[in-house]
Amino acid sequence: HPSQIRTTIDRPLQEFVEAQVQQVVRDLAHKNVHHAAAIVIENQSGEVYAYVGSPDYFSEADLGRNDGVQALRQPGSTLKPFLYHLALEQRIIRPNTVLADIPTYYPIPGARLYSPTDYSETFLGPVRIRVALANSLNIPAVRVLEKVGVSNFLLHLHQLGFEHLTQSPEHYGLGLTLGSGEVSLWELARAYLTLARLGQAKSVVTTLSSPSPNRDDLSVYRKQGRQGRQESKQLSDHRASKQSPLFKLPYSNAKGEQPNNLKHSNLKHSNLELSTLSTWALITDILSDPQARAQGFGVDSVLNLPFPAAVKTGTSSNFRDTWTVGFTKNYTVATWVGNFNGEPMEQVSGVIGAAPLWHRIMLHLHQSQEPAPFQAPPGLVQRPVCALSGLRPTPACPTVVQEYFYPDDLQDYERQSDTFYQITSVGANQQSPQYMVNLPDEYNEWLARQPQVNLAPGKMKILSPREGDLYMLYPTESDQDSNSAVQRLEFKVAGLKSESVEWWLNGEKLTTNSSNSFFWPLGPGDWTLEVKSGDISDRVTFKVQLAENPPTRRGFSIAGPK
């Protein structure tokens, strides 16, 4: 009948998802949460089995006619898997690459230095990409984007169907991987469907031209109805004559017409294999690894299911949006929790807001049969690596894990052994070796903040300042006052035990103490700091320059030369 629209919606599932959307809003109402949305897609066909744009479409007072599936919001960290995929595919990083999760600063023209931080506001130091992505670490992701290039990543996102990222690469900057653009839940679900299908993009379908031979639960909607309400009935043989309760169809205009992207999402890449299977499968393997994400989300996380599932969360700035998108072999589920008016929630992150909704839907979808496990990345091989360095382990490495490798990288694997750990002593029974860590210089500042720093024996390391650092000495309002505060720089060293240490600056001895730090009043010039303790020493050079104007922000950090 021309007045009817045959949809792919599974009515019982739709009603369940509606109830869960309403439930999560009730559960989090005390945290200023008022809206949520969800979409369920069957992976093989691309058919949308459930589509809930708001908790109550008919509640005008609660902005119910907003469509949270199509609304454009900041996606938080949900785009990171596609960045890592691109970097791996272009061999900018390898599966065993270690990234530095340490304080990092990026100059932005006309603005203060940009220093990304993680949700936990802590730093993990050296992390393998599996750990960085699974725990959604921000600084490693920004480091990868810096290598990939914002333009390349933006193009990759366009290929994946993110049609609303229309600004220039300069507009988004390095924050693109952290959610500086705006996307819809529909676009996220579509992109993760491509990931679930190992790079084989599939058009997302909401309407059918003919009944599906395998479905007796499709819904037909008649466009007539008072005040925009649609009536529906089941297309099952034993219930075809019965009318169902009122149902929400995602119409967006006064005539009740569906937008083009809801009829049939015909993407240019609908039949295009975007990349090799192995890299897509590797990203899936990382996102479905509960051990890899345990550090950030815990061992008993709501993201964990009793069957294989890949998942990623996201939280936009100031807790305005929370997202969880994931998939099994059978279904892709995307959820959003937030407020249509953009009001911040009260400390509600993705794992608190959208993840419980995603978890409930996934359990319901697979209650009768668990999904098949994900396939191992085809063509890749596993090898043991030292967990900290990602390199071939030596006897000094205390923690060894398995990681995948591209065959082309196996020669480098055999040639490069771990250098982060060194054995310092072995007990009388030869079973209790003591280890010391020997990290590259870029970790000096991070090491300085750690409660304990164990360096290789016979080695001392200056943690602050770093080699090549430039410090700006700013004038203060009270510089003419004889009582003005002196700006001081902390010299800090690691590797000391109980021995005394001598501090030398430009060949002149400053002091001798038994502490691992010493505060020096900043003075302009080129400086060489040398620290001596017994027969070991370390040396760095740094500069202090006079700034012409007072600072416009508190504090400063200038990275040394690359």
N, C-alpha and C positions, 0 to 999 in steps of 0.2 A: 504494500500500500504506500502511495507517495507521501503520506503524512507521517509515516513511521520511520524511525531510525533504528537499525539493528546494531547494537553495540557489542563489544567484546567483554563487557562487565560480567563477572561472576557474582550473581546477586547475594548468595550466602556469604561469600568472602567480603563483598562490599559492605554488607551490614556489620560483619565482624570488625572490619577496619574502621568503619564509622564509630562504632562503640569504643574502640581502643583510642581513637583520636580524642573523643570526648573524655575518656577516662584520664588520659595523661594531662589534659588541661585541668581537670578537677584535682588531680594529685599535686600539681605544681602551682595552683592558684595562689597559694600563700607566698610564692616567690615571684609574683607579678607575671605569671604566664597565662595568656588568654587564648592563644590560637595555636593550631597545629595542622599539618597536612601530610598526606602519604600517598604513594603510588606503588602498585605491584605490577610487574611485567613478567610474562612467561618468556623464558629465554629463547626457546627454539622458534617460536612463531612471532615474537615481538608484540603479542597482544597484551593490552592492558586489562588485567583482571580486577583491579580495584583502583579507584581514583577518588580521593577525598580531599577537597580543597579547603575545607574549614570545618570546625566542630558542628556548626549548625547553619546551613545555607539560608534558612528562612528567618534568622534572627538579625533584623536590620540594626537593632541597637548594639549588637555585638559584632558589627561589620561582617556578618556571615557571608555576604555575597562576594567578598574578596576571594580570589582563587590562589591559595598558597602554593599550588603546584606550578602555576604559571608566573607568579610574582617574581620580580627580580630582586635578589638580595645578595649580600656579600657572603661568599661560600666558605669562609674560614680556610681550613686546611684540606678541604675535600679535593682540591685540584693537584695536590702533591703527587699522587701515584702517577699521573700523566707526565709530570716533570721528570720523575725518576725513569719512567719508561723511555722517554725521549733521550735522556742522557745515556742510558744503557744501550739503547739501540744505536746511537751514534758513537759509542765506545768512548764517550767523554769520561765516564766512570765505569768501573767493573763491579761485578757482584761482591768482591772482597775489598773494595775501596774503603778506606777509613777517612771519615770527615771529622773536622775539628768542631765540636760543640763547645765553643769558648766565647768569651766576650769579643764581639766583632763590631766594627764601626765603619759606616759607609758615608762619604761626603755627599750631600745633596745640594746642588746649586741653589743659593738663595734661602737655604734652611739650615737648621742645625744638623749635626751628624745623626744618621739613622742607625740605631742599634737595636736589631731585633732581639726579642727575648722569648723564651718558651713559657707555656702556660704555668708551669711549676716555678718559674723564675729561678731555676737552677741550671747548672751546666754540667754535662757529663764527660767533657773532655773528648778523647778519641772514641768515635763510634763507627761501626760498620754501617753500610747503607741499609741493611736489613733492620738494624736497631733504630736508625734514624727515621726511616719511613714508618715502621710499625709503631713507634712511640710518638710520631708526629712532631719531631723536633724542628723548630723553626730555623735556627741558625744554619744547620747543615743544608736545609732546603734552599735557603737564600744563597749559600755558597755554590750549590749545584746550578741554580738559575744564573748566577754570575758567569759560570763557565759555559752554559748552554746559550745564553743570550735571551733577552726578553722577547725580541722579535721572533726568534725561532720557536720559543715556547708558545707565543700567542698564535702563530700560524698552526702549530700542532693542535691547539685547543679549537681553532676554527675548523680544522679537519675533523675533529671529534664532534662537531655540531654545536659548539657554544656560539650561537649566532648573535648574541647581544653584547659580546666583548668587542665593541666597535671603535673604541678609542685607540689612540696611537700607543706604541710600546712605551714611549716616554711618559705618557699619562699614567700608566700602571706601574712602571718601574719594577724594582726587585720585589715589591710587595705583591706582585701578581700571584706568586705561589702561596702567599699567606691570605689571599682573599681580597685584594684591593679592587677587583672588578666586581661586576654584578652578573649573576647567572640565575636560572630558575631551577626548581626541583625537577622539572621535566627534563631540562638539558642534562642535569647531573645523572638522572636515572638512565637517560639514553646513552651517555658516555660510559657509564659503568656496565651497561648492557653490552657494549662493544668489548669492554675488558673481560666480562664474563664469557663472551664468545671468542676469546683469544684473538681479538683484532678484527673479527668479521662483523662489520657494522650491519645493523638490521633496522629497517624502518619500524618505528613504533606505531601500532595500529590501535585505534579505538572504535572503529566502525567496520562492519562487514557488508559485502555485497550479497552474500548468501550464507545460510547457516553453516556453522562448522560441523563436519561429520562426527567429531569427537566430543561435542559439547551439547548437553541438554539443559544447560543452565544459563544460556544467553538471555539478555533482556532486550525487549523491544520497547521503545519510548514513543509515545504519541505527543506531538508538539502542542496539542490543545490543552487547555487547563487554565484555571483562574489564577491571576496574580503570579504568572510565571511558573506555577507548579506543574510538574510533569507526572503523568500517571504511567505505570509500567505493568507489564505482564510477562510471565515466564513462557519460554518457548520449549517447555518439556511436554512430552506426550500426555503425561498424567495430570498436568496442571495448566495446560494451555488455555483453558477457559477461565482460570481464576485470575483476578486482579491482585497485584501485589500492593504493599503499602507505598505511600508516596516516596519518591526516590530522587536523588539529586543528580542531574546531568550537568556537565561543565559547560553550560552555555555562557556566552559573555556579552551578547548584545540584546537589544530589546525585541528583535524579531525571533529570538530563539535559535539563531543560526550558529553552527559551530565554527570556530576559527579554523583556518586551513591547516594549522599545525596539529589540530586535534582530529581532523578527519583521517589524515594519513601523512605521516612525516616523511616526505620524499626527499631524503638527503642526497647530495651529489655523490656521496661516498657509500651509498646504500649497499653496493655489491663489491666494494673495494676492500681488499685485505690491507689494512693500514701498515702492518709490519709483520715481522716474523713471529711465529707461534711461541718460540722459546722465551722471548722477552716478556710478552704478555703473560705467559704462564709463570715466569719468575716473579712478576709483580703480584700475581694472584697468590703465589706461594708465600710471599712476605706478608700480605694482608690477611692470610688465613693462619698465620703462625702465632698461637697464643703465648708461646714462650718468648718470642721476640718482643711482644708488646707488654710483657709482664712488668717491666720496670716502670712504665708510665701509667699503666691501667690496672696493675695488680693481677694476681693469679686467679682470682675469682671474679673477673670482670663481667659486667652485663653484656659485653661484646662476645663472650664465649658461649657457644652453643654446644649441645651434645652431638653435633654432626659438623662436617667440614663447611665452613662459611668464611668468605673474605669480607672484610668490613673496614670502613674508614669513617672517622668522625670529623666534625668541623665546628668551630665556634668563632663567630665574627667579633669584631672589636666591641668592647663594653657590654658583652653578653646580650647582643641584640638578636642574634640568630644562632640556633643550634641545629646541626645536621648529622644524620647518620645514613650512609649509603653502603649497601653490601649485596652480596649475591651468593647463591649456592649453584650447583650445576643446573638447577631447575628454574629458579626465580631470581629476579632482581628487585630489591625493595629499597625505596628511598623515603626518608622521613624528615620533616622539618618541624621545629617547635620554636615559637617566638611570639611576637605581637605584630599585628598588621600595621599599627601606627608607628612602629619603630622604637617603642619604649624599651629601654634595657630591662632585662630580667635581673633577678637578684642572685648573682653568682651561679647562674645555671650554665654549665658547659654542655658540649655535645653528648658526653657520656651520661650526664644527668637528665638532660632534656629529651633529645631525639632518640638516644640509644635504647631506653626501655621500650619505647613504642616499636622500634625496629625489631627488638628482641621478641616481643609478643607476637608480632605478625609472622616472623620467621618460624617460631615454634608452631603456630597454628597451621601454616602452610605445609609443614612436614610432619604433622602429628600421626599420620597413618603410615608414612614410609620415609625413611631417612634418605637424603640425597646421596648420590654416588660421590666418592672422593674426587678431588681435583687431580688432573694428570700431572705428573712430574714434568718440569720444563724439557721438552724434547730437544735432544742434541746437546744438552748441558750435562756435565759430569760433576759429581761431588768429590771434594777433597777436604781433609782436615786443615783447619787454620787456627792460629792463636786468636782467641776471642778479642783481644785488645788491638792487635795490629793488623789482623786480616791476612797475615803472611804464614808461610809454612812453619809449623811449630818446631821449636827446639826443646831439649830436655828442661830448659829453664821456664818454659811457658806453663803456668799453673792451670789454665783453662783452655781446653781445645774443643772446638765445635766444627760441624760440617757446613760447608758452603758450596754453592754451585759455581762452576766456571765454564766459560766458553772454551771450546777446544783450542782456539788460537792462543789462549792465555796460559795454557798449561806449562809451556816452556819457561815463562817468567816465574810461574809458581815454583817450579823446581829450582830455579836459580836464586830466588830471594827468600831468605829465612828471616824469622822474627828477630828484631833487634831491640824490642821494647823491654824485654825481661833479661836479667842476668842473675845467675846463681852467685850468692855471696858467701855462703858457707853450707856445709852438709853435716848433719848430726853424726854421732858415733855409729849409729846403725845404718847409715847411708840412706835412710828412708825419709828424712825430714829436712830437705833443703830449704834455705832461706832465700827469698827473691828480692831484688831491687828493680825499680822501674827506671828506664832511661828514655825519656820522651824527647822529641824534637823541640827546638827552641820556641816554636810558636805556642807551645803549651805553658810557657813560663808564668804568664799572668794567671792562668787557670790553676796551675800548681800552687801559686802563692796563696790561693784562697782555700786550699784543701786543708783539712785538720791535720793530716800527716803526709809528709812527702818523703818517700824512700828512693834515694838515688843510688846508682851503682857505686860500689866501694871505691874510695880513693878519688871521688869526683865531687866537685863543688859547682853549683850553678847559681848565678845571679838571676833572681826572678824579677826584680824591679830595680832600676829601669831595664828596658830591653835594648838590645843592640840597635842603634840607629834611631832611637826615639827622639822626637822633637817636642819640647815643652814650651808653652807660651807663658811668660811672666806678665800678668795683667796688672795695670795700675789700679789702686783702690782709692776710694773716696777719702781715705784717711792717710794717704801717702805723705802729706805734709805734717802729719802728727807724729811726734817722736814715739808715741805709744802704739803706732799702727802694727797690726799683726804681720808676722813674717810668713810668707808662703813657703811651705816646706815640702820636700819630696822624700818619700820613704825608700831607702835602700833596703832590699830584702834578698836574702840568700838561702838556699837549701843545700843540704848535705852535711850540716854540722851535727855533732853529737854534744860532747861536753867541752871540746877544745875552745880556746879563745880564738877570736878572729880579728884580723887587722884590716882597717878600712883605709884605702889610699885613693886620693883624687888628684889627678894630674901630677903624679909623682910625689905628692906630699901626704904624709900620714895624718889622718883625721883623728882616729881613736882606736883603741883596742878594747873589745868587750867579749862577752860570752853569749851575746844575743844574736839572733838571726836577722836583726833589722837595726837600722840606724836612720834617724831623721836629719836631713841636711837642708839648710836654708837655701832656697833657689837663688842662683845668681846667673846672669847672662854669660854665655861663652860656649866654647867647645870643650867637652869634658871626657876624661877617661877614668872610669871607676875600676879599681882593682881590689879584690878581696883575697886575703891570704890566711890560711890556717894550716900550720905545720908546713908540709911540703906540697900542699895542693893549693890551687888558686883559680880564679876566673876573672875575666876582664870584659867590659863592655864600653862602648863610646856612645855619647848622647849629646844633644844640644839644648840650650835654653836661650830663647829669644825674647826680647822685649816686645810686647804687644802695644800698638798705638792707642787702642780704645779699650774701655772696660768691657768685660764679658757680658753678653746678652743672655746667658744661661749659666746655671750653676755647674761647676765641674768641667773637665775637659778630658778628651782622649784622642790622641793622634797616633794612628798605626805607623809602624816603621816601614821602610821600603820593602817592596815585595821581592 
